[in-house]
Amino acid sequence: MTAPPRDDVDVQNRSAGGAAAPVGAAGRRVALIVNARSRRGRAGFETARRLLVARGFTIAAAHAVADPATLPAVAADVVAQAHDLVVIGGGDGTISTIVGAFAHRDGVLGLLPLGTANSFVKALGLPLALDAAVDVLCDGTAARVDLGVLDGRHFANAVAIGLPADIARGTPHGVKRWIGRSGYLMVAAVRLARHRAFRCTITHDGGTTTVEALDVRIANGGFQGGVAVAPEAGVDTGDLLVRVIRGPSRRALVRTWRRALFGRPPCPDDNLTLRSRAVAIATETPRAVSIDGEVVARTPVRAAIAPGALRVMVPRPPTQPAAPNGHDMVKTG
């Protein structure tokens, strides 16, 4: 068995085998941060280092973080060092944990899909294969995309209140690591049988709406659990999409998710959809609130859009030629 990577291992221009790494033609210095507790983080750390070096990147620093609680501090330190590119490896929870350190800055973030669902990666149109994701870091372009803000905390993909938050609260980390998406399904089946609708008041740009809800999603990206549940949401729309699955019947949840799995739009009778730049949500009794699979708060909460807050590497449009040696990597967007 391969030993897990050490926590916060600094690497100065070294390949995975310890030899001096070749400097890319453009001299692109990158910092690498990987959540070693994410779905594929332990093995992905060494693979990511090897692939980055092979593509000509100079690894100025690398951190395999064994304790996710230290991710924000590690990210803040890396941002202060002003690297050309900071590469993050992990899942949706990892991205939302650290993304605030990169908000409203000129530095560029690169993402490697090492999580369970990788919903934000999918929202950006990034490939799920690790080698292809590294190709985007080399040959892609930097774009400005929106972030959400929940009670002062930036998030990448979505906020959930209702069944998804209950699933997140009831899914041990070990289940997510070793079983993956099947672990979510196991917990979901148990939670669904116990789930009840709740009265929810939503204050939005158009006024105030009160509804009996089974699930409330505040979306920046259109994916949840890796499934396109709100394809009309987008990371460059300048607003949040609020999707409510109406109660009281739990069958509405089943119908909505079944339609999403087959790529069909939600049924209007089961769903309420709002668009707003800011939203406040209150419930009759406090309910768990999750950000990208991690429970972080309880209602009431407030959320808002932060337009163009993040610079991130995305695939280059087919009609846009690559600049020589990737020199436009941190100049586009």
Sequence and secondary structure as in RCSB ss.txt:
>XXXX:A:sequence
MTAPPRDDVDVQNRSAGGAAAPVGAAGRRVALIVNARSRRGRAGFETARRLLVARGFTIAAAHAVADPATLPAVA
ADVVAQAHDLVVIGGGDGTISTIVGAFAHRDGVLGLLPLGTANSFVKALGLPLALDAAVDVLCDGTAARVDLGVL
DGRHFANAVAIGLPADIARGTPHGVKRWIGRSGYLMVAAVRLARHRAFRCTITHDGGTTTVEALDVRIANGGFQG
GVAVAPEAGVDTGDLLVRVIRGPSRRALVRTWRRALFGRPPCPDDNLTLRSRAVAIATETPRAVSIDGEVVARTP
VRAAIAPGALRVMVPRPPTQPAAPNGHDMVKTG
>XXXX:A:secstr
      BT   SSB TTSSB    TT  EEEEEEETTSTTHHHHHHHHHHHHHHTT EEEEEEEES GGGHHHHH
HHHHHTT SEEEEEE HHHHHHHGGGGTT S EEEEEE SSS HHHHHTT  SSHHHHHHHHHH EEEEEEEEEE
TTEEESSEEEEEHHHHHHHHS HHHHHHHTHHHHHHHHHHHHHH   EEEEEEETTEEEEEEEEEEEEESSSEET
TEES TT  TTSSSEEEEEEE S THHHHHHHHHHHTT    TTTEEEEEESEEEEEESS  EEEETTEEEEESS
EEEEEEEEEEEEEE   TTS   GGGGGGGT  
